[in-house]
Amino acid sequence: MALPDNLQKFFHALTNTNRQRIMLLFAEQPVLTVGEVAERTQLGMSTASEHLKQLKEAGLLRSEKIGKEVEYRANVASIQAILAELGGFLRQCC
């Protein structure tokens, strides 16, 4: 039995330590821009942007363009839904 695609993306996004570090930033500050993430993680802008993109595609973040900046926030509703789905999957398989 294989994991559903959205769970695979969720787990894959969190396998990278830089993406884990980025997600932990949102516990300290709910809204961050690419520049803020790059500065706080000591990553280049393009690297930070790529990590944010992968986290967004996995449902962990959402973004909103405000003027020239893109603001990122944890996608709490999506994370909760994915974790609930994981719980259901685990109850089925194990």
C-alpha positions as CSV (number, residue, x, y, z in Angstrom):
1,M,0.0,0.0,0.0
2,A,1.5,3.3,-1.1
3,L,1.1,6.7,0.6
4,P,-1.3,9.1,-1.2
5,D,0.6,11.7,-3.3
6,N,-0.1,14.6,-0.9
7,L,1.4,12.7,2.0
8,Q,4.4,11.8,0.0
9,K,4.9,15.5,-0.9
10,F,4.5,16.4,2.8
11,F,7.1,14.0,4.0
12,H,9.5,14.8,1.1
13,A,9.3,18.5,1.9
14,L,10.3,17.8,5.5
15,T,13.2,15.5,4.7
16,N,15.4,18.5,4.1
17,T,16.9,20.1,7.2
18,N,16.8,23.6,5.6
19,R,13.1,23.2,5.0
20,Q,12.7,22.0,8.6
21,R,14.5,25.1,9.8
22,I,12.3,27.3,7.6
23,M,9.1,25.8,9.0
24,L,10.4,26.4,12.5
25,L,10.8,30.1,11.7
26,F,7.1,30.4,11.3
27,A,6.6,29.3,14.9
28,E,8.5,32.5,15.9
29,Q,7.0,34.8,13.3
30,P,3.8,34.0,11.4
31,V,4.6,36.1,8.3
32,L,7.9,36.0,6.5
33,T,9.2,37.1,3.1
34,V,11.8,35.3,1.0
35,G,14.4,37.9,2.1
36,E,13.7,37.4,5.7
37,V,13.9,33.6,5.4
38,A,17.2,33.9,3.5
39,E,18.6,36.2,6.1
40,R,17.6,34.1,9.1
41,T,18.7,30.8,7.6
42,Q,21.9,32.2,6.0
43,L,20.7,30.8,2.6
44,G,20.9,32.6,-0.7
45,M,17.7,34.2,-1.9
46,S,17.3,31.8,-4.8
47,T,17.9,28.8,-2.5
48,A,15.4,30.1,0.1
49,S,12.9,30.8,-2.6
50,E,13.2,27.2,-3.9
51,H,12.7,25.8,-0.5
52,L,9.6,28.0,0.1
53,K,8.2,26.9,-3.2
54,Q,8.6,23.2,-2.3
55,L,7.0,23.8,1.1
56,K,4.1,25.6,-0.6
57,E,3.6,22.8,-3.1
58,A,3.5,20.3,-0.3
59,G,0.8,22.3,1.4
60,L,2.8,23.5,4.4
61,L,2.9,27.1,3.4
62,R,0.6,29.6,1.6
63,S,1.7,32.8,0.0
64,E,0.3,36.2,-0.9
65,K,1.8,38.9,-3.1
66,I,1.8,42.3,-1.4
67,G,3.2,44.9,-3.7
68,K,6.7,43.6,-4.8
69,E,7.0,41.2,-1.9
70,V,5.6,37.7,-1.4
71,E,4.6,37.0,2.1
72,Y,4.5,33.4,3.4
73,R,2.5,31.9,6.2
74,A,2.1,28.4,7.6
75,N,-0.9,26.8,6.0
76,V,-2.4,25.5,9.2
77,A,-5.6,24.2,7.8
78,S,-3.8,22.2,5.1
79,I,-1.3,20.9,7.7
80,Q,-4.1,19.8,9.9
81,A,-5.9,18.1,7.0
82,I,-2.7,16.2,5.9
83,L,-2.0,15.1,9.5
84,A,-5.6,13.9,9.9
85,E,-5.3,12.0,6.6
86,L,-2.1,10.5,7.8
87,G,-3.8,9.4,11.0
88,G,-6.5,7.7,9.0
89,F,-3.9,6.0,6.8
90,L,-2.1,4.7,9.9
91,R,-5.3,3.4,11.4
92,Q,-6.0,1.5,8.2
93,C,-2.6,0.0,7.6
94,C,-1.2,-0.6,11.1
